[in-house]
Amino acid sequence: MAAGKPIVTTDLPSVREIVGDEDVFFAGPDGSASIAGAIARAIATPHEKTARTLALAQKWNWQARAGQILAFITACS
């Protein structure tokens, strides 16, 4: 995300907790044809989704994650 490159990923619930259709190019479960199609879409429109993922990268970086964990620990004390 932080590199500003298009992302091709499998369509899993754990991935969808972080990103959606507007953020990445999803490949379906039907194997190599789906992955190839997602890669082709990413190559054809490489900047279509990268601006949003760059913003998301700030939310999910290690420093932000550590802050969330610290806030959780503090709230539980």
N, C-alpha and C positions, 0 to 999 in steps of 0.2 A: 504494500500500500504506500509506504513512505517513499518508495522509489519513483512513484508517479507513472508506473507502467500498467498496462491493462492486466487484469487478473482473470484467469480461466480457472474455475474450480468445479468440483462435483457438487451436485445439488443435495446437500445433507442438512438436516435440521440444525445441527450444531453450527454450521457455516451461516445459515439463515438467521441465527441469533445476532450475528454481527453485521452482515451485509444483505442486500436485497438485489432484485433485478436491475435497479437503477445504478448499482455500484459495480457489479462484476458480470462476467460472461459465464453463465452456468452451463455445464455439460450434464446431460441426463444420464440415466443408468444403462442406456442401451449400448455402451461400449465405445469403440474407437470412432465410429461414425459421428457420434454426438460430440466427442472431444474434438475431433477434426473440425466440425461445424462451428463450435465455440471459438476455437483458435482462429478460424477463417474470419469470423465476425470481429474478433479482437484486432486482427491485422488490418481489416478493412476500415475500421473506425477506432483507431487506437486512443484518441483523445475524448471519445464520447463519455466515458465514465471515470476518467482519471482525476478530474478536479474534485469530485465528491469523495473519492477514496483517499485523496491527499488530506482532506479535512477529517475523515474518519480515522486516519492514521494518528492524528494528534490525540484523539479520544482513547485509542487503544495502545498507545506506546507504553513502554515499561514504567516510565515515571508516573504517568497517569494511573496505571494499574496499581502501582505501589501505594499511591495516594488513596485509592479506593479501598485497598486492603487495610491500610492504617485507619481510615475512617470507620470501617466495619469493626475493627478491633476496639477502637476507642468507644464506639457506641455500645458494644457488648460489655464493657467494663463497668 
